[in-house]
Amino acid sequence: MTTINLADAKAHFSELIAQAEAGEPVCITRRGKPVARLSAVITPRKPINLSRLKALTDTMPPQAETAGEFVRKLRDQDRY
């Protein structure tokens, strides 16, 4: 864990946020005593309901062209 005093934390706040976001917590001190800790927020992922996804994709009509053909057509028409 990185430890930094409050004055330096104010000056480098964006860098500290990026560091915490990357997974390394940051301890902020005032007069040598820890007063705050920055850490990334961990949001739980929602599970995917495979049966509902399959039911949705089964109702979709099949595509007439492959993905590669579709991308080539977009590229050739300058529509990206």
N, C-alpha and C positions, 0 to 999 in steps of 0.2 A: 504494500500500500504506500502510495506517495503521500508525504506530509509536507504541507506548505502553510506559511503564515497568511493571515487575512489580507494584508496589504498586497502581497504578491498574487494571491488568489484573485483579488479584484483586477489586477493588471493583466492576468492571463486566464480569465474566466472561460473564454471560448475553448482554449486549449485543454483546460481541465475537464470541461464537459465532454469533449471528444475522447479524452483519455478514459473517463468514467464509462462512456458509451461503449468503448472498446472492451470493457470488462475489468479494468483496473480501478478499484476504488481510490478516492482521494480524501485524505484527512486534512481539514482546515483547522489551524490553531490560532489562538489569540493569546499573546504573552506566553507562548510555550505550552498552553493547555489545549487539548482537543475540544472544539466546540461544534463542529459539524463534519458530516461525511457525505461525499458525493458518490453515488453508485448508480449503475444502470437500472432502469425499471424493467423488470422481466414480466412480460405479458404472456399469459398462457394461450396457447393456440387452441382454436376450436377444432374438435375432431370433425373429419369429413364423413358424412353419411354416404357410404358408397352405394347403397341401394337407391337412394334418392337421386344421386348423380347419374347412375346407370339409367334410371327411369327417365330422367331429363334428356340424356343423350340419345336414348332409343327413339324419342319422339322427333328428333332432328333429322331432316332429310340428308342423305349422303351428298357429299360435294362432287361435282362433275369433274373437277381438276385436282391434281395433287397439290400439296402445300408448296413444293418447289416450283411448279408451273405458275401458281398464284403469285409467288414472290417475284419470279422472273417477269411476269406481266406487269406488276407494279413498277419494278425497276425500269423496264423498257419504256413505260409510259410516263416516267418522271413524276410519279404520284406518291412520293414518300416524304 
